[in-house]
Each structure stands twice: as C-alpha cells, then as structure tokens.
C-alpha cells in the first residue's frame, strides 16, 4: 500500500487542478508583492527608521513561516529563536574569522540549522501537545546558555554587511525578497500533496500511519524546513545588525514567532506574514505611550484571540459567509 501511495504522490495533477492552484496562489502572491515592492517603499522610502522596522518585520515573518509548517503537522513549536541564533552565529563566525561571503553563509546557516533540527527533532517530535511545546521552550533557553558559556557575553561583532546592500532601502528590499521567496516555497509545500500529508498527520497520526505514511520522516522533514528558515533569518539579522549575542534571541522571541502565526491565522499560509507585520507595527505605534504599552498590547491580543480564534485573516471568511447568507 505504501508503494501505491508513493506512486500516486508522484503522479502529475490534472491540468484543471493545476490551473486552479495557480490562480489561488496568484490571488495572494501578487497583492503581497505589490505591497512589499510597491506600496511600502513608496510610503516609507525616505524614512530610515520605518524602513528598518519593515526590514525586521520581513525577516521575522520569514522565520514565522517556518513555524507555521510545524503547526501544519500538529506541533506547537517554541524553539525558532534557538535556530535563528544558530544561523546568526554560523554567519558571524564564518564571515569574521574565515572571511566567507555572506551569500555563502546565508544558505549554509540554513543548512546547519536544519541539520541540527533533524538531529534534535527525530526523538523530540515523538512528543505531542504541551509536552513538545515545553521541550521546545526549554530548547531555546538551552541554546542561549550554550552560546553564552562557549562564546562568552561578548558575542560576535563587526559582522560585515551583505555585499552591495548598504542603505536602509536596499536592506528592506533584501528582507522583502527573502519573505516573498519564503512565502512562495511554503505556500507550494502547504498546497502540494506533501501539504495534504502534513494535514492528515495533524488530524490523526495513527490513521495516517495505518495507510502507509511514514509519519516520522514527514515530521522531521517539516521541522527541518522550519529550522532552516529560522537559521537563514538569524543569518540575515546578524549580517544586517553586524552583531550576534547570546541575548539576541530569548524565550520571548520564540513565543513571539508562535504568536505571529496565531494572530494571522493558522489556516492561512499568509497568516504569519499578516500577524508579524500587525504585531510589530502595533508595537512601534504603541511605543509613544510607554506607560500603557504593555497593557494595550495585551488587551489587543486578548480581543483577537476571543473574537477571531482563527486569526485576522478569518475576517474575510466571516464576511463572505454573512454576504452569502444575506443573498
């Protein structure tokens, strides 16, 4: 039966199905590209501070897309900060000590983070629910303490910027390009036969295993992609900020990666992007009222979780249903 499933998975999809899939992709990809490459640079092109905020948002959203993949297999991952730190230190050490180009460090950081994810994930992914969440939460702090003891509190400084990227606008376009490519890759994974396997595992792993799906392999695959994206985001942050410290990523950062997915909507690949930009921009706007910032930030999250449990993007589904009911 497993051989039959593999053969079916390798078979090409019917042309009408492929056309419909491409249409659905373009309905989200094109508006996202227009906003990232057109609207935001036009509005904030001359404001270095806001360009820096948008660059950070793009890279955080890129890492959050990886966390979304682990949600798709039914795992609550609170360790993305750990793999961002691994990627950041990989780039920092290679570029400063060995003079390796950033364009080599970037994919290499992702590969190393993914390899660590495979080694750690193979035994850990057997855990479910709160047990897996707590272990990944501890993993973030364990990695931070490991780098603190090995590298010392000084971290790595004077990390060179990516060649040819030396202005806030160039930094922004670099982050936006990483995000748009990451979105395309994750969307394709989530809407392929592999994505359906992930969803079947999230609903019932025992049933998926009973029909011949190697759930251990697919769990590790999803987690490795997630870790790789975290490592690449950490690499980009280290190079853009020109430093990496053990304090650069803490447990709260890993929790934020998870919250970005919840806020945008776990049922939508676009959810982590909407959630990241929404929370980061809200945080910056609330910065002006320091005294009440944490209170308003918490109230905002509670309201969204109570009235939009499927995230901000579920508003579109609600409007469509209500419009259909009235008609």
N, C-alpha and C positions, 0 to 999 in steps of 0.2 A: 504493500500500500504506500509506503514511503517513497518508493521509486516512482509510482504513478503520480504522487503529489508533486515530486520534483519535475517530472516531465510536463505536468500541467503548468507549473510555475514558469517554466522556460518557454512555453508556447506564446507566440505573439498575440496581443489583444486584438479583437476585431476592430476594423477601421473606424466604424461609428463610435465605438467606445473611446478610442484614442482621440478622435476629434472632440468629443465631449470633455474629455480630461484636459486637453489643451485649452479649450475655451474657458473652463473653470480656473485653470492656472492663470491665464492672461487677465481674467477679471480681477484678480488680486495683485498679480505681479506688475502690471502696467501702472495702476494707480500708485502702488508703493514706489516704483521707480520714478514716477513723475514728482511725487512728494520729496523723495530723497535727493534727486538730482536737479529738480527744478524749483519747487516751491521754497524749501528750506534755505538753499543757498541764496535765492533771490531776496528773501526776507532778512536773513541774518548774515549775508555775505560780508558786510563791513563791520561786524561786531565779534571781535576775537573771543570774548568771554562766552557768548552764546554758541559760537562755533565749537568751542571746547566742550561745552555741555552736550551738544548734539553728537560730537565725536564719541564722547563717553557713552552716551545713550546707544549709539550704533553698535559699539563693541560689547556693551552689556547685553544688548538684545541678541547679538550673535551667540554669546555664551548661553543665554537663556533658551535659545532654540535647541541646543543640545539637551538641556534639562527637560524640555518638552518631549523629546524622544524617549527618555526613561519613563515619563508619565504614560506614554503610549503603551508600554509593556506592563503597566500597573505597579510601578515602583516610585516612591517619593524620595527623590534624590536631593540631599542637602550637603553635597560634597563638592559642588562645582568650583567653589573658591579654592579648594586644595589643588585641583588640576590647573586652574589659572595660575596659581603660584608656581607649580612645577614648570609650566610653559614659560613663565616670566623669568625664572631662574635659569632655565635652559638657554634662553636667548641672551640673558645678561652675562652669563659665564662664557658662552661661546664667542659672543661679539667683543667682549672686553679683554678676555685672556688669549683668545686664539685669532681674533680679527675676522671671524666668519661673517659673511654678509647677512644682513637682516633677511633678505629674500630666501636664503637657505635656512636661517634659524627659524623662520615662521612655520614652514611645513614640518621641519624637524622637531620643533617644540610640540606640535600637534601629535606627531607620531610617537614621541616619547611619552606624552601624557596618555595617549591611547594604549600604549603597551603597558604602562603602569595600571591603567584601568582594567585591562584584561587579566593581569596577574591578581589584582585585588578583587575584581568583580566575579571571577569564576567561583570562589567559595561564598562570597558575601551575597551574591544575587539569589542564593537559595533561600535567604530570609525574605519575609514579606511584611507588608504593613508597617506598623510602628517600629518593629524590630529593625528592619532595613533602614528606616528613616533615622533612628537613633544611632545606628552604627555609622552611617554616612556623616551624621552631625559630628560624631566623635572623630571621624577621619579628618575633617577639616582642621580641627584643633591639633591633632596628632602631626599632620604635615607641617603646620605652622611651627610647632615646637621643635620638630626635627630640623627645619631650616634655621631656627633660632639657635640651636645648640651647635649645628655644623658651621653655619656661616657667620654666627655672631649677630649682634644687633645692628652692625653696620650695613648689612645687606650688600647689594651691588649697585654702584653709582657710575655716572659718566657713560651710560649705555648710549651708543650712537643712534641718532635718528635714522629712519629708513632713507636710503639714498634717493635724492630728488624730492623728498617730502619735507619742506622746511617752512611752510606757512600754515596758519590755522585753517585756511580754506583747503589747502592740499591735504592736511590731516583729516579734515572732515570727509573729503571725497574718498580717501583711503578707507576710513571706517564704514562709510556708506556702501562702498563696493564690497567689502567683506560681508556686510549684512545682506546685501541683495543676492550675493552668490550663496551664502549660507541658507537664506530663505528658499532659494530655488532647489538646493540639494535636499533640504529637509522636507520640503513640500513633495518632491518627487518620491522620496522614501516613504513618506506617510500615505501617499496615494498610489503606491505600487502594490504588487502582490505581497511584497515584504511588509508593507504597512498593514495589510489585512491580517497577516500572520501576527504582527505585534498586537493588534486589537483583539484577536482571538485569544491571545495569551493573557491579556488584561482581563478579559471577561471570565475565562475559565482555563487555567493552565492544564488541569488534568484532562479536560476534554480535548484540548489542542494536542496534548501528548498522545492521547489514545488514537488519533487519526494519523500519527506518524510524524508530527512536527518535533524536531529536536529543539525543545524549549531552552535547554541550557546554552546551546550555541547561539540562538537568536537573542537571548537575554544579554549575553556577553557582547554580541555584535552591537546592539543598541547602546549599551553602556560605553563601549569603546568609542563609538562615534561621538557620544556626548562628551567624554573625557577629552577627545582630540579637539573638539571645538572649544572646550574650556582652555586647553593648552594654547591654542592659537590666539584666543582672546587675551590671555595673560601675556603672551609674547608681544602682541601689538601694544598693549598697555605699557609694558616695560620699556619698549623702544620709544614710544611717544612721550612718556613721562621721564625717560632717561634714568630710571632707577627702579629697584625692586627690593622690598624689605620683608622680613617675616610678618610685620604688622600690616602689610599691604592688603592681605585678604584674611578676614576673620570669620567666625561663625555667622555673624550678622550679614556678611556679604553673601554667603551661601544661602542663607534664609531668604535674602532679597531675590536671588535668582529664582527661587521657587515661587515667591510671591508675584513676580512679574508674570509667570505663567498663569497663576490663579486669577490675577486681575484681568488679564486679557481674555482668557477663556481656554480651558484645556481641550475643548473640542475643535479648536481652530489653530492651524499652523501659524496664522498671523497673530494669534493671541499673545505670545511672548513679546513680540515687537510692540504691539499696542500697549501692553502692560508696562513694558520698560519705559517707553517714552512718556506714558502717562504719569508713572510714579516719579521718574527723575525730574520731569518738568514741574510737577506739582511740588516736589521737594524744593526746587530752586525758587519757585514763586512764593512758597511759604517761608523762605529764608528771611524775608523782610520783617516778619513778625516772629522773631526768635523766641519770645516768651511763650507763645501759644503754638509753635510749630509742631512739636511732638503730639500735642492734643489734637490739633486739626488733622494731622496726618493719620493718627489712629482712628478718629471718627470717620474719615473718608474711607479707610479700609473696611471698617465695620459696616458702613452703609452699603458698600459694593457687595460684600460677602452676604449680607442679609437679603438684599433685593435683587441682586444679579449673581446667583450662585454659579452660573456658567460663564461669568466674566462679562466684560463690557461689550464684546462682540455679539453676545446673545441678544442685545437690544435689537439688532437687525432682524433676528428670527422672530422676536416678540412682535415687532411692528408688522412683519409680513403676515403672521398668524391673525393678528387683530384685523388687518385690512382684508384678509380673506374671509374672516367671519362676518364682517360688515357687508361685504359684497354677496 
